[in-house]
């Protein structure tokens, strides 16, 4: 996303502002009235925030919120949450290892 880059030009900000404004104004037609929330509205202010304070990563919580979403998909109940997360992580690691072993056999 342009507004999270290390180096952001005025052209990047202007382009992103135009794109976000177009998306926000078309969202109701594209997705219906239910999508018209505060989170959608706040997109209209993203470019001006970058002008004032720099890249979004410097002060926005979306990276942490995204990780919370990843964590929440790693458990199914409120019982033994840590054990569920560990097990889910181990399973993902096993899948990566199996995938890389398959690639080694195919291409090795």
C-alpha positions in Angstrom: 0.0 0.0 0.0 1.5 3.3 -1.0 0.6 5.0 2.2 2.7 2.5 4.2 5.9 2.8 2.1 9.1 4.1 3.5 9.3 7.0 1.0 6.0 8.5 0.0 5.8 11.2 -2.7 3.1 13.9 -3.1 2.1 12.1 -6.2 1.6 8.9 -4.2 -0.6 10.7 -1.7 -2.6 12.4 -4.4 -3.1 9.2 -6.4 -4.1 7.2 -3.3 -6.5 9.9 -2.1 -8.3 9.9 -5.5 -8.4 6.1 -5.6 -9.8 5.8 -2.0 -12.3 8.6 -2.6 -13.6 6.8 -5.7 -13.8 3.5 -3.8 -15.7 5.0 -0.8 -18.2 6.8 -3.0 -18.9 3.6 -5.0 -18.9 1.2 -2.0 -22.7 1.5 -1.5 -23.4 0.6 -5.1 -20.8 -2.2 -5.1 -21.5 -3.8 -1.7 -24.7 -2.4 -0.3 -25.6 0.0 2.5 -24.3 -2.5 5.2 -20.7 -1.8 4.2 -21.0 1.9 4.8 -19.4 2.0 8.2 -17.1 4.3 10.1 -14.1 2.2 8.9 -15.1 2.9 5.3 -15.5 6.6 6.0 -12.1 6.9 7.7 -10.4 5.9 4.4 -11.3 9.4 3.2 -8.8 10.8 5.8 -5.9 8.4 5.3 -4.0 10.5 2.8 -4.3 13.7 4.9 -3.0 11.7 7.9 0.0 10.6 5.9 0.7 14.3 4.9 0.6 15.3 8.6 2.2 12.4 10.4 4.1 10.2 7.8 3.5 6.6 6.7 0.6 4.7 8.2 2.8 2.0 9.8 4.3 4.7 12.1 1.1 5.2 14.1 -1.7 2.9 12.8 -2.7 -0.3 14.6 -3.7 -2.2 11.5 -0.7 -4.5 11.6 -1.4 -5.5 15.1 -5.1 -5.9 14.4 -4.2 -8.1 11.4 -2.1 -10.3 13.7 -5.0 -10.6 16.1 -7.1 -11.9 13.3 -4.4 -14.5 12.5 -4.2 -15.6 16.1 -8.0 -15.8 16.5 -8.1 -18.3 13.6 -5.7 -20.6 15.4 -8.2 -21.6 18.2 -11.8 -22.7 18.2 -12.9 -22.6 21.8 -12.1 -20.7 25.0 -10.6 -23.8 26.6 -6.8 -24.3 26.5 -6.3 -21.5 24.0 -2.5 -21.6 24.3 -2.4 -25.3 23.6 -4.7 -24.8 20.6 -2.5 -22.0 19.2 0.7 -24.1 19.7 -0.9 -27.1 18.0 -2.1 -24.9 15.1 1.4 -23.4 14.7 3.0 -26.8 14.8 0.6 -28.1 12.1 1.4 -25.1 9.9 5.2 -25.8 10.3 4.7 -29.4 9.4 2.8 -28.5 6.3 5.6 -26.1 5.3 8.2 -28.9 5.9 6.2 -31.4 3.9 5.7 -28.9 1.1 9.4 -28.2 0.9 10.2 -31.9 0.9 7.8 -32.5 -1.9 9.5 -29.7 -3.9 12.9 -31.2 -3.3 11.8 -34.5 -4.6 10.1 -33.1 -7.6 12.9 -30.7 -8.6 15.9 -32.4 -6.9 
